[in-house]
Amino acid sequence: MSHLSNYQLLVKIVLGLFTMLQKDLSRNNTNILNISQQLMENYFTMIILEDTAQMFDSFPELAHFSLKRANVLQLDIRLQNERNFQSDAPHLGQNEHSI
């Protein structure tokens, strides 16, 4: 089984946002696999697919760190684990952390 996380953002436009997030994720030894970005009126959305197989922290620890980052930058960050999207998942949303 692969270890993928989906990192979603809905924010007012913040300059240098991707650079900040990329540094945060690389410090935790995650590998960004894909990025999708879209501008919706005054809001910038970004979805980052990352490989977390070699991640230093646990998923809840990453969510806690992201919560602190979101509060400082006034962002809406949502972390989802790929298990949420598998048909044999015990409970949809079990590994989702909305920040």
N, C-alpha and C positions, 0 to 999 in steps of 0.2 A: 504494500500500500504506500502510495506517495504521501508526502506531508505538505499540503498546500494550504495557504490561508488567503482569504480575500479581504483586502483592506480598503474600505470604502470611505470616501469623504464627501461631504456636502458643506461647502464653506463660501463665505464672501471671498472674493479674490484676494490672496495674500502673496505678495512678491516673495520669491525664493522658497515657496512652500515645498515643492518637490525636493529641493536640495536638503532641506531640514529633515523631511521624512526619510529620504534615502540614507542620510547619515544615521538616523535613529535605527533604521532596520539593519544597516550594515554592522553597527555596533553589537547587534544581537545575533550576528552571523546568519542572517537570512539572505536569500538570493532572489532578487526581483526577476520574474519570468515574463511578465506582460503588464502593460499599463494602458488603460483606456481613459481618455479625458474628454469632457464635454462642457461647454459653456451654456447654461440655461438662464437667460435674462441676466441678472446680476450675480448669479451663483455659478461657481466652478465646481464640477464634480470630477472625481478621479477614483478609478478602481485599480488597485494594484494586486496582481496575483503573485504570491511569493512562495518560494520553497522554504519550509521551516524544518526540514529533516535534521539539520545541524544547528538549530537554534539553541542558544545558551539558556534562555529562560523558558519557563513553561508558558502555555497559552494564557492562563489567567494572569501571570506576571506581565506578559506583553500587553494584555488588556489594561492592567492597572497603570503601567507606564504610559500607555496611549491616552488614558483618561487624564493623567496629569498634563501631558502635552496639549491635549484638546482644550482643557480648561485655560491654560496659559494663552493659547493662540485663539481662543473662542471658536473652536471648530466642532463639527459633528463627525466623529469617527466611529465606524462600526467594523468590528472584526468578526469574521465568520470562518469556521473550519470546514474543510471539504466534506467531512462526515455528514454535515447537514444536508448535503445534496445527493447522498447515496441512498439507494432504495432500501438498504438493510439498516439504516440509521435507527437506533432505539427510540429517539425522541427528537423530532425536528426542532432546531433552535437550542438544543442542549449545550452546544459549544459556541454560541453566539454571544457576543458582548457588545452592547450598544453603549456608546459613550457620548 
